[in-house]
Amino acid sequence: MGNQRRSHSYWRPSALSAINSVMSPLLKIAIVTPFGAEERLDHFADFLLAQGLIRKGYDLRFYTYRIRSNPEYRDGTYKGVRVYRCSQVKGFSPRLVWQLLCFRPNVVILCHIRSLLNFVASIAARLVGAKVIFQVVGVLHDPYIVADRDNPIGTMYSENRIITRFPQFLSCLFNPKKHGSCWENYAYHAPLAQADVRVNIMNFEHDMLKKATGLESLVIPWGIPLRKEVEERVPDPQRNTSLPESFLFYIGQVKKRKGWDTIIESLALLKQEGIRKNLVFVTSSSPEEFKEAEDLVTQRGLADQVWVLFRISNEEKAWFYKRAEATLAPSRYEAFGLTLFESFAAGTPVLGTDIPVYSDFLFDGETGMVSKKGDPSTLAENIKRLADPELRKKLVDGGYRIVQKFTDGRMVDSFDRLIQDILSPRSN
């Protein structure tokens, strides 16, 4: 079970951690994550954590996937972080092992359950005597915990199906129907079970990990930057003069769990009432993957109300947040809800759903508006409520108060304290 604390919350004051950082400036940290250090992903918590720990004086290196077809995925220093790209085949990555053996980190932070880099990184960490922190993100994205990742809360398996020990793996080879892909299951979950500390990013995720696996964890929420210089660098990306003056904003993958279909259906309901609402639909999915959404837009007669953009920059994204009537986030499941916090920070109202993770910070009529997941009628009603200027101001003010509790600075301070704790003699 590792060195777990009694309380699963890890919000701590940062004064002592700042002192510890000054006293231990040469500690080595390795972050291993499937998300690359690139413009499209450098607002993710993995990279913000890397930057923050470097500012605190740690010697840190960032290890992620190598993608040969993407020229951005190469070794080098990106925004102050030393980045190493590592190929892997079925969880084996000789380069990652070699890099970690040479670097000899004191702590290895593994990110995300469904990353095959974690398997060999965990082995290398043990070989050099490093402590392992496993940041568990998206418990219900795990295909060995849920049957349907687009409807995960209602399709959790009733029994523990994950493989964490080698004897279990050998047994699975003779009974694969019970566990699915034996090797992938083992490669995902052995590092999770063997970590010294597991960290969830929200209370609901903590509870789901405990329910699905029996494993204990701490909670350190993700955060976003609120530094003023980020706001001042937002350019005007209006390259297409046909973009509407007034619009609702959705940014996310074309996955049913994201609730994009609920948005389209709600716009169709509003159109039947004679209310036209434009939508800017931004997605990292490919045009081929977007075809399902495109077909629904056409079927509902909304082609002249939906503008689609693929893979915009962070600066462009901030421009859209600031100018949108509201950000729509009608998810059926989220591990955190990064879109909501970015919208809060931009001063834009949020329309979310009644899913468990959102209930920690999204309060109807106070910090946002809440509709039933998968229900276009309640979303349509909330869109109409946006016309009330007093309500809009209340939502903007409430959202900004919330986002100040979820900053990258607080996240980094908490990890700093955790690192100092697990390396202290009393925890060994």
C-alpha positions in Angstrom: 0.0 0.0 0.0 3.0 2.3 0.2 3.4 5.3 2.6 -0.2 6.6 2.6 -1.5 9.3 5.0 -4.7 8.9 7.0 -6.4 11.8 5.4 -6.9 11.8 1.6 -6.8 15.6 1.4 -3.4 17.2 0.9 -4.1 20.9 1.0 -1.3 22.2 3.2 0.2 25.7 3.8 3.1 26.4 1.5 5.5 28.3 4.0 7.3 25.2 5.2 7.5 23.7 1.7 9.2 26.9 0.5 11.8 26.6 3.3 12.4 22.9 2.4 12.9 23.8 -1.3 15.7 26.2 -0.4 17.3 23.7 1.9 17.2 20.9 -0.8 17.9 22.6 -4.1 19.6 19.6 -5.8 16.8 17.0 -5.4 16.1 15.3 -8.7 12.6 14.8 -10.0 11.5 12.8 -13.1 8.0 13.3 -14.5 6.8 10.6 -16.8 3.6 11.4 -18.7 1.9 10.5 -22.1 1.3 14.2 -22.7 3.9 16.0 -24.8 5.5 19.3 -23.9 4.1 21.3 -26.8 2.0 24.4 -27.2 -1.3 22.6 -27.4 -0.7 20.7 -24.1 1.5 22.9 -22.0 -1.5 24.2 -20.0 -2.0 20.7 -18.7 -1.2 20.1 -15.1 1.7 17.7 -15.9 3.7 20.4 -17.6 2.6 23.2 -15.1 3.8 21.0 -12.3 7.2 20.5 -14.0 7.6 24.3 -14.4 6.6 25.0 -10.9 9.0 22.4 -9.3 11.8 23.9 -11.4 11.0 27.3 -10.0 11.3 25.8 -6.5 14.8 24.7 -7.2 14.5 21.0 -8.2 16.5 19.5 -10.9 13.7 18.1 -13.1 13.4 16.2 -16.3 10.3 15.5 -18.3 9.8 12.2 -20.1 7.0 11.6 -22.6 6.1 9.7 -25.8 8.0 10.1 -29.0 5.9 10.5 -32.1 7.9 10.3 -35.2 5.3 12.0 -37.4 5.2 15.1 -35.2 8.2 17.4 -35.6 7.4 19.0 -32.3 8.0 15.8 -30.5 11.8 16.0 -30.2 14.3 16.3 -27.3 15.3 19.7 -26.1 14.3 22.4 -23.6 10.8 23.6 -23.9 9.7 26.7 -21.9 12.5 26.0 -19.3 11.8 22.2 -19.0 14.3 19.6 -20.2 12.2 17.2 -22.3 13.1 13.6 -23.4 11.0 11.8 -26.0 10.8 8.0 -25.6 9.4 5.4 -27.9 7.7 2.4 -26.4 6.4 -0.9 -27.6 3.9 -2.7 -25.4 5.2 -1.0 -22.3 8.9 -1.5 -23.1 11.1 1.6 -23.6 14.9 0.9 -23.4 15.6 4.6 -23.9 13.4 5.7 -20.9 15.1 3.1 -18.7 18.5 4.2 -19.7 17.7 7.9 -19.2 16.3 7.3 -15.7 19.3 5.1 -14.8 21.7 7.8 -15.9 19.7 10.7 -14.2 19.1 8.8 -11.0 16.1 10.8 -9.7 15.1 10.9 -6.1 11.4 10.9 -7.0 9.6 9.7 -10.1 6.1 11.1 -10.7 4.0 8.8 -13.0 1.0 10.5 -14.6 -2.2 8.8 -15.8 -3.3 5.2 -15.5 -3.4 4.5 -19.2 0.3 5.2 -20.0 2.5 2.3 -21.0 5.6 4.4 -20.1 4.8 3.9 -16.5 5.6 0.3 -16.4 9.3 0.5 -17.2 9.6 3.9 -15.4 8.5 2.2 -12.2 11.1 -0.6 -12.7 13.8 1.9 -13.3 12.8 3.9 -10.3 13.2 0.9 -8.1 16.6 0.2 -9.5 17.9 3.6 -8.6 16.1 3.7 -5.2 13.7 6.5 -6.2 10.3 7.0 -4.5 7.3 6.8 -6.8 4.3 9.1 -6.8 1.5 8.0 -9.1 -0.8 10.8 -10.1 -4.0 9.0 -11.0 -6.1 10.8 -13.6 -9.3 9.6 -15.1 -10.1 6.5 -13.0 -13.3 5.9 -15.0 -11.4 6.2 -18.3 -9.9 2.8 -17.4 -11.3 0.0 -19.7 -10.6 -2.5 -16.9 -12.7 -0.6 -14.4 -15.7 0.3 -16.6 -17.4 -1.4 -19.6 -18.3 1.8 -21.4 -16.0 4.8 -21.1 -18.6 7.1 -22.6 -21.0 6.1 -19.8 -18.6 5.1 -17.1 -20.5 5.8 -13.9 -23.3 3.5 -14.8 -21.0 0.7 -16.2 -18.4 0.0 -13.5 -17.6 -3.6 -13.1 -18.9 -5.1 -9.9 -15.7 -7.0 -9.2 -12.0 -6.0 -9.2 -10.7 -6.9 -12.6 -7.3 -5.2 -12.5 -4.0 -7.1 -12.5 -1.3 -5.7 -10.1 0.9 -8.8 -9.4 2.9 -11.0 -11.7 1.2 -14.3 -10.4 -2.1 -12.7 -11.4 -0.7 -12.0 -14.8 0.4 -15.6 -15.3 -3.1 -16.8 -14.1 -4.8 -14.4 -16.6 -2.9 -16.0 -19.5 -5.1 -19.1 -18.8 -8.3 -17.2 -18.3 -8.2 -14.0 -20.4 -11.9 -13.5 -20.5 -12.0 -12.3 -17.0 -9.3 -9.7 -17.3 -9.2 -8.7 -21.0 -5.8 -8.0 -22.4 -3.6 -9.6 -19.7 -0.3 -7.8 -20.5 -1.9 -4.3 -21.0 -3.9 -4.8 -17.8 -0.8 -5.7 -15.8 1.4 -3.0 -17.4 -1.2 -0.3 -16.5 -1.9 -1.3 -13.0 1.3 -2.9 -11.5 2.9 0.6 -11.2 -0.3 2.0 -9.7 -0.4 -0.6 -6.9 3.3 -0.5 -6.2 3.7 3.3 -6.0 4.8 4.7 -2.6 2.0 7.3 -2.8 -1.0 7.7 -5.1 -2.5 11.1 -5.8 -6.0 11.7 -7.1 -7.0 15.1 -8.5 -10.5 15.3 -7.0 -12.4 13.8 -4.1 -14.8 11.8 -6.4 -11.8 10.3 -8.2 -10.3 9.3 -4.9 -13.6 7.5 -3.9 -13.8 5.8 -7.3 -10.2 4.5 -7.1 -10.9 3.1 -3.6 -14.2 1.5 -4.8 -12.7 0.0 -7.9 -9.3 -1.2 -6.7 -9.2 -0.9 -2.9 -6.2 1.4 -3.2 -5.7 4.4 -0.9 -4.7 7.8 -2.2 -4.3 11.5 -1.4 -6.0 14.3 -3.1 -4.2 17.2 -4.8 -6.4 19.0 -7.3 -5.1 20.2 -10.6 -4.7 23.9 -11.1 -4.4 26.6 -13.8 -2.2 29.7 -13.9 -3.7 33.0 -13.0 -0.6 35.1 -13.7 -1.4 38.4 -15.3 1.1 38.0 -18.1 -0.9 35.1 -19.5 -3.9 37.3 -20.0 -1.9 40.1 -21.6 -0.5 37.8 -24.3 -3.9 36.9 -25.8 -4.0 37.8 -29.5 -7.0 38.3 -31.7 -7.2 35.0 -33.8 -10.1 36.1 -35.9 -8.6 34.9 -39.2 -12.0 34.0 -40.5 -14.2 37.1 -40.8 -17.3 34.9 -40.9 -17.1 34.1 -37.2 -20.2 35.3 -35.5 -20.3 38.3 -33.3 -22.1 36.5 -30.5 -21.6 32.8 -29.8 -21.6 30.0 -27.3 -18.3 28.1 -26.9 -17.6 24.4 -26.7 -14.1 22.9 -26.6 -13.5 19.2 -26.4 -13.2 15.9 -28.1 -16.0 14.3 -30.2 -16.7 11.8 -27.5 -20.2 11.1 -26.1 -18.9 11.5 -22.5 -18.2 15.1 -23.4 -21.8 15.8 -24.1 -21.4 17.5 -27.5 -24.6 15.9 -28.7 -26.5 17.4 -25.9 -25.4 20.8 -27.1 -26.6 20.2 -30.7 -30.0 18.9 -29.5 -30.4 21.9 -27.2 -29.7 24.4 -30.0 -32.3 22.5 -32.1 -34.9 22.9 -29.3 -34.1 26.6 -29.1 -34.5 27.0 -32.8 -38.0 25.5 -32.6 -38.8 28.3 -30.2 -37.5 30.9 -32.6 -34.3 31.5 -30.7 -31.1 31.3 -32.7 -27.8 30.7 -30.9 -24.5 30.3 -32.6 -21.9 27.8 -31.5 -18.1 27.8 -31.9 -17.2 24.1 -31.7 -13.4 23.6 -31.1 -12.1 20.1 -31.1 -8.8 18.2 -31.1 -10.5 15.3 -32.9 -9.8 14.8 -36.5 -12.2 15.9 -39.3 -13.0 12.2 -39.8 -13.8 11.8 -36.1 -15.9 15.0 -36.3 -18.2 13.5 -39.0 -20.6 12.1 -36.4 -21.1 15.6 -34.9 -21.3 17.1 -38.4 -24.1 14.7 -39.4 -26.1 15.5 -36.3 -25.7 19.3 -37.0 -27.0 18.8 -40.6 -29.9 16.6 -39.5 -31.0 19.2 -37.0 -30.8 22.0 -39.6 -28.1 23.9 -37.7 -25.3 24.1 -40.3 -25.5 27.9 -40.5 -25.2 28.2 -36.7 -22.1 26.0 -36.0 -18.6 27.1 -36.7 -15.9 24.3 -36.3 -12.2 24.9 -35.6 -9.6 22.2 -35.1 -6.6 22.4 -32.7 -6.4 26.1 -32.0 -3.5 27.6 -30.0 -3.7 28.5 -26.4 -3.8 32.2 -27.2 -6.7 31.7 -29.6 -8.5 29.6 -27.1 -8.2 32.4 -24.5 -9.6 34.8 -27.1 -12.7 32.6 -27.5 -13.2 32.2 -23.8 -13.2 35.9 -23.2 -15.7 36.7 -26.0 -18.1 33.8 -25.6 -21.6 34.3 -24.1 -20.9 31.1 -22.1 -18.8 28.0 -22.1 -20.8 24.8 -22.5 -19.5 21.8 -20.6 -22.4 19.2 -20.6 -20.2 16.3 -19.8 -21.4 12.8 -18.8 -18.1 12.2 -17.0 -15.0 14.2 -16.2 -12.0 13.5 -14.1 -11.4 17.3 -13.3 -13.0 19.8 -15.7 -10.1 21.9 -17.0 -12.4 23.7 -19.4 -14.6 25.1 -16.6 -11.6 26.5 -14.7 -10.2 28.2 -17.8 -13.6 29.7 -18.4 -13.9 30.9 -14.8 -10.5 32.6 -15.1 -11.6 34.3 -18.3 -14.7 35.8 -16.7 -17.1 33.7 -18.8 -20.2 31.9 -17.4 -20.1 28.1 -17.4 -23.0 25.8 -18.2 -22.2 22.3 -16.8 -24.0 19.2 -15.7 -24.9 17.4 -12.5 -21.9 14.9 -12.6 -20.1 14.1 -9.3 -16.8 15.9 -10.1 -18.5 19.2 -11.0 -20.5 19.1 -7.7 -17.3 20.1 -5.8 -17.2 23.6 -7.4 -20.2 24.1 -9.8 -23.2 25.4 -7.9 -26.3 26.3 -9.8 -27.0 30.0 -9.9 -23.8 30.8 -8.0 -20.7 29.6 -9.8 -22.4 28.3 -12.9 -25.6 26.7 -14.2 -26.3 23.0 -13.9 -28.3 20.9 -16.2 -29.0 17.1 -16.1 -26.4 15.2 -18.0 -27.6 14.1 -21.4 -30.7 16.3 -21.1 -30.9 19.0 -23.9 -34.1 20.5 -22.5 -32.5 21.6 -19.2 -29.4 22.9 -21.1 -31.7 24.9 -23.4 -33.4 26.5 -20.4 -30.1 27.4 -18.9 -29.0 29.0 -22.1 -32.1 31.2 -22.0 -31.3 32.2 -18.4 -28.1 33.8 -19.6 -30.2 36.8 -20.8 -30.4 38.0 -17.2 -27.5 40.4 -16.7 -27.6 40.2 -12.9 -27.3 36.4 -13.0 -24.4 36.6 -15.5 -22.5 38.9 -13.2 -23.2 36.7 -10.2 -21.9 33.6 -12.2 -18.8 35.4 -13.3 -17.9 36.6 -9.8 -18.6 33.2 -8.3 -16.5 31.4 -10.9 -13.6 33.7 -10.3 -13.7 33.1 -6.5 -13.7 29.3 -7.2 -10.8 29.3 -9.6 -8.5 31.1 -7.1 -8.7 27.9 -5.0 -7.5 25.8 -8.0 -4.3 27.4 -9.1 -1.1 25.9 -10.3 0.7 27.5 -7.4 -1.3 25.6 -4.9 -0.9 22.4 -6.8 2.9 22.8 -7.0 3.1 23.7 -3.3 1.2 20.6 -2.3 3.5 18.4 -4.5 6.5 20.1 -3.0 5.4 19.3 0.5 4.6 15.7 -0.5 8.0 15.2 -2.1 9.7 16.5 1.1 7.5 14.2 3.2 8.2 11.0 1.4 12.0 11.7 1.3 12.2 12.5 5.0 13.6 9.8 7.3 10.4 9.5 9.3 8.5 8.3 6.3 10.9 5.5 5.4 
